[in-house]
């Protein structure tokens, strides 16, 4: 088994806006001396993670039924709601006690006098989906002791706040003792139970994408097995500022049914107008799966040894499926961007990751006398780059290629690439070590690919 599975993808998008900056404008970068449109790796990773999680939760795909994680600031609210609905607690008391417990473990919360953030952690916490249920169950089992601790904790917080308010501004040297040292300690059993609930455990998407939780030193961080690059256009970017006019239904109905000129005199014009920026182009996208790290994460999370390999293989399949099929959902209804299919996917294994962004450092010129349409030109460049690299890197295993474009398919067949296997389904892009039983769990045919493109 080679350690790294490298994935390279070319996709053409038309009039979409999958990711925006703080001003609502398309994101961009400068590469090769020209500006390119960019789809950030953060947007891609979330789309892929949620795609795989939803399939698993709906009993679909290779990870059907496997545990997954949830990334949220609302664990206190989720556990409090569980206490209220499943165990009959008062809602306000449940949330307050849960917040105190999580705060005592080390998580920081928003300002208490701001209801919108008071019971939300300051950072997103990526944890097992049943974390809220487990915390609620432990609090219910130890309700009497924890209620008493919670009252003492709240009283100590109030006393500290009152003392601080009376003291007003104080010199830094007067604030040597942190407030946490004056608060009653959380019972050891409860601390251990909360840490166990927050642990990654068997959540496969945490093993894939990792997590970083600096606020709780005793809660393990996970170095993700997936590396994702920012996607960028293979040509210079061009942006369209689309003017739109939205109709006011009530106003139009009144105008349509007007009985006199005066009734319709003020009904001219649209209900609302504005601009939205849209982008088009052919994007190069790249990601890497560290197959050794994936198995290390699963073992480190406590998964039984006899389940690690089969789960890792299923995770590889679902990661590749999400890389090909998932797409950020911004403007999905108004642009149908999530329906896009890639022009080409190239997959292979090696002893180290391989990024082929250098193939597009010189921007493709679609103008007269240039390289022609960006899609076919990018495919030719990518395959030529791969041939060049593979001749110099003996660790690269024979690559597999998948296309959803008949013109690109013909181009690939006419390109001389020794040993390039043409895949007809997404599972065929995965390493040869994936067994047929796992492959068959994905929708569609999963026949071994036999045809080689020469």
N, C-alpha and C positions, 0 to 999 in steps of 0.2 A: 504494500500500500504506500503510494507516494503521499507525502504529508499535505501538500497544498492542491486544492482544486481551484483553478483559475477560470473565471467566467468573463467573457467579453460579449457585448451586445451592441448592435446598431439598430436604432429605431427612428422613424420619421414621424414627427408630430406636426399638426397643422392647426393654427389658430387656437392655441391652448394657453393656459396660465397655471401650471401645476404647482408653482411655488412663487411666493412674493416676498419682497423685503418689507421693512417697517413702513414704507411709504406706499405700499400696494403695487410696486413696480416689479417687473421681472428681474431676477438676479442674473448677474453676469460676471465674467472674469476676463482678463486679458491674457492671451496665450498665443505665442507665435507672432507677436506684434499686432494682433487684431483682437477686437472684443468678441467674445462668444457668449451665447446664452448658457445658463447653468441651472441644473437641477441638483440641489444639495444632497449630500449623502444622508443627512438626517431625515429629510423628507422621504427618501427612498427606503431607508431602513425601517422607519415606522410603517410605511405602506406594506413592506414585505412581512414584517413581524405580525401586524394585525391580520393580514391575509392568511398567513399560516395558522394563527391562533383561532380565527373564526372557522376555518375548515376543520381544525381538530375538535373544536367545541361542537360543531354540527355533525361530527362523525364522518367526516370526509377526509380523503387523502391518507398518506402513509402514517401520519401522526394521529389518526382518528382515536379519540378517547384518551390521548395522552394529556397529562397535566400541563398547564401553561401559566404564564404570569400576567399580572396587571400592574401598569405603571400609573400611579396616582398620588395626589396629595391628600386623599380623603379616607385614609385607613381608619381614623378615629370615627368619622361619620359612618363608614360601612360597618365597623364593629358595633357601634352604638345602635345602628338600625337593626342589626341582627339580635342584639340584646332585647330591643323593644318588641320586635316581631316574633321571635322564636321563644323568648323567655319572659315576656310580659313586663319588662322594665318600663319605667317612665322614660320617655325619649330624651328629655333634657338631662336627667341624671345619668343615663347610659352614656351619652356623648361626653359629658363632663368627666366622668370617671375614666373612660377609655382614653381621653386626651391626657389626663394626668398620668396614667400608666405609661403611655407612649413617651410622654415628656420625661418621665423619670428614667426611662431606658436610655434616653439621649437625643431623641428627635426634638427639633425646635419647631414651634408653632407661630402663627401670625399673632399680631397684637390683639389682646383679649377684647378691647373696646371696639374692634372693627368686626362686625358679625360676618362679613363676607370671607374673612381669612382666619378668624379666631380659632376654628377647629380644623384648619388645614395646615399640614406641615409646610415648612418653607421650601423644601425641596421635594421633587418627585421621588417616590420610593417604588422601585420595581421589585415586586415580591410575588410569591405564589398566589394564585387566584383565591385560595381558601383561607388566606391570612386573617381576614376579618372574622370569619366564622370560628377559627381556632382561638383567636384572642377572646371573642365573646364567650366561647364555651368555658375557657379557663376562668374568666371573671365570674361567670354564673356558678361554677363549682366552688369558688372561694368568695362568694358574694359578701358574707358577713365580715370577714377579715378585711377585704379590700374596700368595702364601704367605710369601715372605721379608718383605714389608712387614707382613703381619699379625703375624708373630712379633715384629718390632721394635715394633710398635704395642702388642701385649699386654705386652711387657717394660717398655715405658715407662709404661704404665698401672699395672702392678704396682709399679714403683719409686716412682711418684708417690703411690700409696696407702700404701706402706710409710713413705715420708717424712712424709706427713701424719699417719699413726698415731703415729709416733715423736715428732712435734712436739706432738701433742695439740692443745689449744685454743690458737689463736694470735690475736694482735690483728689487726684488720682491715687495718692498714697493712702487715702482713707478707704479705698475700695479693694483691699487686698483679699478679702474673703468672698469667693463667689457665692451667689445666692443659693446655688444648688447644695452647698455644704450645710446650709441651715435647714434644708427641707428633710422630712423623714424619708429614710431609705426605703425603696421598694422591696418587698419581700423577695428573697432569693428565688424561691420557686416561681413566682410570677415573672421575674426578670428572665429566667431561663425559658419559661414557656413562651414569652413574647419573642425572644431571640430565635427560638425554634420556629415560631410561626413566620417570622420575617426571613428565615433562611431560604435560599433558592430551592432546596430539596429537589424534587423530580420535575421542576418546570423546565421543559425542553427549550423554550424560547429564551430563557435566561442563560442556559448553557450556550446557545447559539450567539446571542447578541451581547451578553455580559451585562454587568451592572456595577455602579460605583456608589457606595453609600459611606461617605466619610464621617457622618455624624455619629455613627455607632461603631466604635472600635471593635466590639466583640462580634459584629455581624459581618460575615465574609463578603468581600468583593469578588467579582467574577470577571476574569479577563476573557472577553468574548472571542468566539472562534471565527466570527465573520468580520472581514475587513471590507469597507465600502468606500469607493472613490466618488467624488463629485462627477456627475455627468455633464458633458459640454458638447456644444455643436462642433461639427468637424469643419465648419465654414464660418465666415464672419457673420455676426448676428444681425438680424433685421427685425425691427419691432413695428407692430401695427397698433396705432391708437384708434380703437373702434368707438365711434360715437353711437350711443344708443338712446332711444326714446321709449319710455314705458308708458303704457296707456292707463288712464284712470277709468276703470270699468263703470263706476257709478256716474261719472260725468258724461261718459259716452252714452250710457243708457238714458240719462235725462235729456241729452241733446237729440237722441233718436226719437224720443217720445214727446218732444216739445210741442206745445199747442200754440205758441206765439213766438214772434221774433225775439221779444224781450227775454223769454225763458232760455234761449240758446245763445244769447249775445255774448256771454262771458265764458263760453265753453271752448274757445279756440285754444290750440296748443296741447302739448303732451302733458301727462300727469307728472313725469319726472324725466330729466335728461342727464346725461353724464358721459364720461369716457372710461373705457377699460383698455388696458394694454394687453395685447396678445402676442404670442411668439410662435414661430414656425421654424422647422429645421430638422436636420438629421443629427442625432445625438450619439456619442460614444459613451457607453456605460461599462463599468468594471467592478467586480467584486471577487473576493477570495474567501474560501473556506479552509480553515486550518483543521484538518481532520483529526490530527493528534490532540490538539487543544480541546476539540469537542468531546472526545472520549475522556480526556483528563477532567473536564468540567463535570461530566456525568458521574464519573467515579467519585470526584471530590464532593458532590452533592449527596452522596450516600446511596446511589443507585446500586442494587445488587449486581455483582460482577457478571452473572449470567444474562443480564438484561442490557448491559451497556452496548455491546456490539450491534444487536438488532435495533435498539433505539437510535444509535448513532447513524446507522444506515438509513433508517426511516427519516431522521432529521435531515440528512443530506438530500434525499429525494424531495422533501418538502421545501427545503431552502432553494434548491434549483427551480422548483415549480414557482415559488413566490418571486424569485428574481426575474423570471420570464413574464409572469402574468400580473403581478401586483403593480399598482400605479398610484401615485398621490392623488387624493380625491378633490383637491381644490378646483372649483369651477367644473366639477364633473358633469353636472346637469346641463349647464349652459354651453359646454364645449364637447361633451361625450368623449373626454380624453381617456377615460378608463377602458374604452373599447379598443385601444391601439394594440397592435401585435408587432413584435420586432421583425425587422427585415432579416436579421441574422443573429444567431447565438453561436459562439465558439467556446468550447469547453475542453480542457485538458488538465493533466496532473503533472506536478513537478516537485522537486526538492525545495523550491522556494517560490514565492509569489512572482507573477509576471504581469506587469502593467504595460499595455501597448499604446498608451496615450501619445508616445513619441511619434507614432505613425501619422498623427494629425497635427503635429507642430506647425507644419506648413498648411495653411488653411486651404481647403478645396475651393477652387474657383469655378462657379457655375455660370459665369458670364460667357459671352461669345469668345471662341478661341480658347476657353479654359478646359477644365476637367470634365465638364458635362454635369448631369444631375448628381447631387451629392450622395444619394443612396448607393447606386452602383459603383461610383468612384470610391466611396468609403469601403465597400466590401472588397474591392480589388486591393486597396492599400492594406487593409487589415490582414487579408490572407497572405499577401506578399511579405508583410512584416513578420507574420508567424513563420513562414517558410524560412526566412532569413535567420530568425532567432533559433528555430529548432535544429537547423544544421550545425549550430554552434553550442547547443546545450543538450548533451546526451541524456540528461535526466528527464526530458520532456517525453511523455507518452503520447501515442497517436491521438490526434484531436478528433472531436466530434462536432458536427455543425448541424444546426437546425434553422430552417427558414420558413416563413409564412407568406413569402412573396414569390409568385411563379417566375417573374423575370429574374429575381436574385437567384432562385434555384437553378435556372439555366446558366447564369453567370458562374455560379459555384462549380457546376458540372464541367464547364469549359475552362476552368482554371486549374493549372497543373499543381496539385498539392499532394505529395506522396503520402498515402496511408490515411487520408482524411475520410472519416466515416460519416455518411449522411444519416442523421437521425430523423425519424418521422414523428416521434412523440417526445415530450419533455423528459420522461424517465430515461430515455436512451442517451441523454446528455450526461447522466451520472456515471461514476466509475464502474468498471466492469465487475468489481467485487460485490456490487449490490445484487443480492439473490433475486431470482424470478418471483418468489412468493411476495416479497415486499414490493417489487415493481408492479405486480398485478393488482395491488391495493389501490393504485391511482386510477382515476377514470380513463377510459380509452384503451386502445390496444397497447401492449408493452412488449412487442416482439423484438428479439435481438436484431440490431441493425447489421446488415451484411454487406451492403453496397459501399464501396470505397470510391471516393472522388479522385480522379487522377488528373 
